[in-house]
Amino acid sequence: MPSYSFTPRGVCSVNITFDIEDGKVHNVKYIGGCDGNLKAIGKLVEGKDAKEVADILRGNDCRGRGTSCADQLAKAIDSALEG
């Protein structure tokens, strides 16, 4: 199962790791950020289609930053799928 590591920008989390297998997202983990909310994101997207997850999360904003930890996961998935 291919594993990915992504360094988010403009948010509180400092790293996102995840796997993509057969086009599905697995094992999303954030380092830093709002622990409970980010664990919830991981649970909600587990086993879901990677492109669909990125499409849903892309553009989510946190406190007017123009991005969020969810948006950064979308960017990470986009990057992995382009890879």
C-alpha positions as CSV (number, residue, x, y, z in Angstrom):
1,M,0.0,0.0,0.0
2,P,1.6,3.3,-1.0
3,S,2.2,5.7,1.9
4,Y,2.4,9.4,1.6
5,S,3.7,12.2,3.9
6,F,2.8,15.8,3.3
7,T,3.9,19.0,5.1
8,P,0.9,21.3,5.3
9,R,1.2,25.1,5.1
10,G,-0.7,27.9,6.8
11,V,-2.3,25.6,9.4
12,C,-1.5,24.3,12.9
13,S,-0.8,20.7,11.9
14,V,2.8,20.1,10.9
15,N,2.5,16.8,9.0
16,I,-0.1,14.6,7.4
17,T,0.4,10.9,6.6
18,F,-2.0,8.6,4.7
19,D,-2.1,5.6,2.4
20,I,-4.0,5.2,-0.9
21,E,-4.8,1.7,-2.0
22,D,-7.0,0.9,-5.0
23,G,-8.0,4.6,-5.1
24,K,-9.2,4.6,-1.5
25,V,-7.8,6.6,1.4
26,H,-6.6,4.8,4.5
27,N,-4.8,5.6,7.8
28,V,-5.0,9.4,7.8
29,K,-2.9,10.8,10.6
30,Y,-2.1,14.4,11.5
31,I,0.7,15.6,13.7
32,G,-0.3,18.8,15.5
33,G,-3.5,20.7,15.1
34,C,-6.9,20.1,16.8
35,D,-6.4,16.5,17.8
36,G,-10.1,15.5,18.2
37,N,-11.3,17.1,15.0
38,L,-8.4,15.7,12.9
39,K,-8.9,12.2,14.3
40,A,-12.5,12.6,13.2
41,I,-11.5,13.6,9.7
42,G,-9.4,10.4,9.5
43,K,-12.3,8.3,10.6
44,L,-14.8,9.9,8.2
45,V,-12.6,9.5,5.1
46,E,-11.3,6.0,5.9
47,G,-11.9,3.7,2.9
48,K,-13.5,6.5,0.8
49,D,-12.6,7.3,-2.8
50,A,-9.5,9.5,-2.7
51,K,-10.6,11.9,-5.5
52,E,-14.1,12.3,-3.8
53,V,-12.5,13.0,-0.5
54,A,-10.2,15.7,-2.0
55,D,-13.2,17.2,-3.9
56,I,-15.3,17.4,-0.6
57,L,-12.5,18.9,1.6
58,R,-10.9,21.3,-1.0
59,G,-11.5,24.9,-0.1
60,N,-12.5,24.5,3.5
61,D,-11.3,27.5,5.4
62,C,-10.2,27.9,9.0
63,R,-10.3,31.3,10.7
64,G,-9.9,33.2,7.4
65,R,-6.6,31.6,6.6
66,G,-7.6,30.6,3.1
67,T,-6.9,27.0,4.0
68,S,-7.5,24.5,6.8
69,C,-6.2,21.1,7.8
70,A,-9.0,19.5,5.8
71,D,-8.0,21.6,2.7
72,Q,-4.4,20.6,3.2
73,L,-5.4,17.0,3.2
74,A,-7.2,17.6,-0.1
75,K,-3.9,19.2,-1.5
76,A,-2.0,16.2,-0.2
77,I,-4.3,13.7,-1.9
78,D,-4.2,15.7,-5.1
79,S,-0.4,15.6,-5.0
80,A,-0.4,11.9,-4.4
81,L,-2.8,11.2,-7.2
82,E,-0.8,13.3,-9.6
83,G,2.4,11.5,-8.5
